């Protein structure tokens, strides 16, 4: 019983964290439609049960009833904002935090949000 309860707590925490940074797109189906694909917001087709990464740094999954997309970007919030600034690296889908006076020096970060 404790294993089941522990598993539920972990699952609930994961779902809560994911819901803060995910969205879904209903997969429109029509009676008699046997199509086994999803259409994303740009009109691209993806097979059912496939996954892909978008240009906007989102990881998407195609299911029979919907597409679910979640951001891959963690945003730094716990750093010295007077001395440092954050820079977004789109090619890596991540932020770095560097000193304002010397962008070759990184700053410590102690908090991130999704």
C-alpha positions in Angstrom: 0.0 0.0 0.0 2.8 2.4 0.9 4.5 1.7 -2.5 1.2 2.6 -4.3 0.8 5.8 -2.3 4.4 6.8 -2.9 4.0 6.2 -6.6 0.9 8.3 -6.6 2.6 11.2 -4.9 5.5 11.1 -7.4 3.0 10.9 -10.3 0.9 13.8 -8.9 4.1 15.9 -8.5 5.2 15.2 -12.0 1.8 16.0 -13.5 1.7 19.2 -11.5 5.1 20.3 -12.7 4.4 19.4 -16.3 1.0 21.1 -16.4 2.6 24.4 -15.6 4.6 24.3 -18.9 2.5 22.1 -21.3 -0.4 22.6 -23.6 -2.5 20.3 -25.7 -4.1 20.4 -29.1 -7.2 18.2 -29.8 -6.6 15.7 -32.6 -9.7 16.4 -34.8 -11.2 13.1 -36.1 -14.2 12.6 -38.2 -16.5 9.5 -38.4 -15.0 6.9 -40.7 -11.6 8.7 -40.5 -8.9 6.1 -40.2 -6.0 8.5 -40.4 -3.2 7.5 -38.0 -1.6 11.0 -37.7 -1.7 14.3 -35.9 -1.5 17.8 -37.5 0.5 20.3 -35.5 -0.1 24.1 -35.3 2.1 24.7 -38.4 0.1 22.1 -40.5 2.9 19.4 -40.3 1.7 15.8 -40.0 3.1 13.4 -37.4 2.4 9.6 -36.9 0.4 8.5 -33.9 2.8 7.7 -30.9 5.6 9.9 -32.4 7.6 12.6 -30.7 9.4 15.7 -32.0 11.0 19.0 -31.0 9.6 22.3 -32.3 11.6 25.4 -33.3 10.1 27.0 -30.2 12.0 24.5 -27.9 8.9 22.4 -27.1 8.8 18.6 -27.0 5.6 17.3 -28.5 3.9 13.9 -28.6 1.2 12.7 -30.9 -1.6 10.6 -29.5 -4.9 9.3 -31.0 -6.9 12.1 -29.3 -4.4 14.9 -28.9 -1.0 16.4 -29.3 0.7 17.4 -26.0 3.6 19.9 -26.1 5.8 20.8 -23.2 8.5 23.5 -23.0 12.1 22.4 -22.8 13.2 25.8 -21.4 14.1 26.2 -17.8 14.3 29.9 -16.9 16.9 31.1 -14.3 15.3 33.3 -11.6 17.7 32.9 -8.7 20.7 34.9 -9.6 22.2 38.4 -8.9 20.2 40.5 -11.3 22.2 43.7 -10.5 25.5 42.1 -11.5 24.3 39.5 -14.0 22.1 39.0 -17.0 20.5 36.0 -18.7 21.0 35.2 -22.4 18.8 32.7 -24.3 20.7 30.2 -26.5 18.0 29.1 -29.0 20.3 26.5 -30.6 20.5 24.7 -27.2 17.1 25.7 -25.9 18.6 27.0 -22.7 19.6 30.2 -20.8 23.0 31.0 -19.5 23.6 33.7 -16.9 26.7 35.9 -17.3 28.2 39.0 -15.7 27.0 42.2 -17.2 30.6 43.7 -17.3 32.3 40.5 -18.6 30.0 38.1 -20.6 32.8 35.5 -20.6 32.2 34.9 -16.8 29.2 32.9 -15.7 27.1 33.7 -12.6 25.9 31.2 -10.1 22.1 30.3 -10.3 20.2 28.8 -7.4 16.7 28.7 -8.8 15.0 27.8 -12.1 11.4 27.6 -13.2 9.8 25.7 -16.1 
